[in-house]
Amino acid sequence: MTKRFLNVFDNIDIDEDLRELMRETDVVKISTNPIKNTLHVIISGGEELKGERLFRLQSALKKGLFG
């Protein structure tokens, strides 16, 4: 079962450029390692995230989830 990225991470503060990309993106799976110090988010759909956009999204998730 997938859910839209912005529904799963509704409290993440991202700029409008990324928000527009994430509107069409689904979260396929979220998992963590056994000691819970790494989070894996698998997404699908929309435009491929590369370089600076990927870094900005990772930073926003880290800040929004872990402070």
C-alpha positions as CSV (number, residue, x, y, z in Angstrom):
1,M,0.0,0.0,0.0
2,T,1.4,3.4,-0.9
3,K,0.5,6.8,0.3
4,R,1.3,10.3,-1.1
5,F,4.5,11.7,0.2
6,L,2.9,14.9,1.4
7,N,0.3,12.9,3.4
8,V,2.9,10.9,5.1
9,F,5.3,13.7,5.8
10,D,2.8,16.5,6.2
11,N,4.8,18.3,8.9
12,I,8.0,18.6,6.8
13,D,9.0,22.1,5.8
14,I,10.1,22.1,2.2
15,D,10.2,24.9,-0.4
16,E,7.6,25.2,-3.1
17,D,9.8,23.7,-5.8
18,L,10.2,20.4,-3.9
19,R,6.6,20.5,-2.7
20,E,5.4,20.5,-6.3
21,L,7.6,17.5,-7.1
22,M,6.4,15.6,-4.0
23,R,2.7,16.1,-4.8
24,E,3.0,13.3,-7.4
25,T,5.3,11.1,-5.4
26,D,4.2,8.0,-3.4
27,V,5.9,6.6,-0.3
28,V,6.3,2.9,-1.0
29,K,8.1,1.8,2.1
30,I,9.6,3.2,5.3
31,S,12.0,1.0,7.3
32,T,14.8,1.3,9.9
33,N,17.8,-0.7,10.8
34,P,17.7,-2.9,14.0
35,I,19.4,-0.2,16.2
36,K,17.1,2.5,14.8
37,N,19.7,5.0,13.8
38,T,19.0,4.9,10.0
39,L,15.7,5.5,8.3
40,H,15.1,4.3,4.7
41,V,12.3,5.9,2.7
42,I,11.5,4.4,-0.6
43,I,9.5,6.7,-3.0
44,S,8.1,6.2,-6.4
45,G,6.7,8.4,-9.2
46,G,7.1,11.9,-10.3
47,E,10.4,13.2,-11.5
48,E,13.8,11.6,-10.5
49,L,15.4,13.4,-7.6
50,K,19.1,14.1,-8.2
51,G,21.8,16.3,-6.7
52,E,20.8,19.4,-4.9
53,R,17.0,18.5,-4.8
54,L,17.8,15.1,-3.2
55,F,20.1,16.8,-0.7
56,R,17.5,19.4,0.2
57,L,14.8,16.8,0.6
58,Q,17.1,14.7,2.8
59,S,17.9,17.7,4.9
60,A,14.3,18.7,5.3
61,L,13.3,15.1,6.4
62,K,16.2,15.0,8.9
63,K,15.3,18.4,10.4
64,G,11.6,17.6,10.5
65,L,11.8,14.1,11.9
66,F,14.8,14.4,14.3
67,G,15.0,18.1,15.1
